[in-house]
Amino acid sequence: MNAWNTAVERDANLAVISEELEDFLPEKIFDAHVHIAPPDGFLPDRPFSCGGVPITSYTYDELSEDLRIAFPGRETGALCFGWPDPKLNTERNNAYVGSAADFKRFFPLRLLDPHRDSAEKVRADIGRHGFLGLKPYPDYARPSDVPNAEIPEMLPEWAMEIAHELRLIVMLHIPRSKRLEDPLNRRQIRELCTRWPGAKIILAHVGRAYYLRGITGFLDDLREFPNLYFDLAMVQHWEVMAYLFREVPIGKVLFGSDIPIALAQGKAVEINHQYTYVTPRPWSLALCDEKGKLQFTSFLNEELRAIRQAATVAGLSRDDIAALFHHNAKNLVMEVASRIKPT
Ligand SMILES: [Zn+2]
């Protein structure tokens, strides 16, 4: 069951794939950025608005079904983590994401709340569930002042010691309104990579660079780190991607979607060096097309279109494209999974 779209939207989405993407998408796709929630994962009577579509859960079974529809005929897998929201039951979320992962297609990261977690708790959870790494979030770090959270508050020393020692993945959604443009953020990313070379740091959403000014010039002091990667989740701006593909080795670029949000209809757009989303359904992060002027496709299809355009402009080979969509992330995940086994 695909609750995301009306029948008309679903057919329109499939048409985008068959007409524009079928000959571009490789056979295997590994999504490095997926959110999972157990059947009781959200607050009672408070469904989560996923791009304007209310959902009450997002289980591995729902993901499996959606991947079948989103990527017809492709072999798919994903790196998964819960909903990073301090108002939800993070322990319950982590327990489900960890215990229900199959370690064949779907691999789990653990949400990290620096105030409520401890080194003992995190180590015990890794031992029990085989988490391949950590998913911190600004909202956990400084709940009363989220916009000013800093990376070391999201990832305290004791957490990075574990990530370094066990050579884990850290899925980092960088804080602060200026994102990569913020010199403090970039300095703290460099310190993280240098101080904890065992940790494998993924900058989610290309460091939240959804608009061209948000990335231009800001990879110069980040591209040298062998343990720093970039995921493409929810980026739908081909010039941002083309810039990334030219500036960093393609082995550092990981396909990610932000499913389930990416399954809703809409598009991220740049306007005057800023970005917003435009959606057919009202959503807190978006401008809504209330007049019904546009026919939309999914955020995911817009991202795939942008990857295609950027790959063409940046001159990526078929091998580069296969690596970007699958091998880079899958190899990273399998290297960690080969060492970290649930007990
Ligand atoms: Zn996400």
Residues whose N, C-alpha, C, O or C-beta is under 5 A from the ligand:
A	BS01	ZN	D258
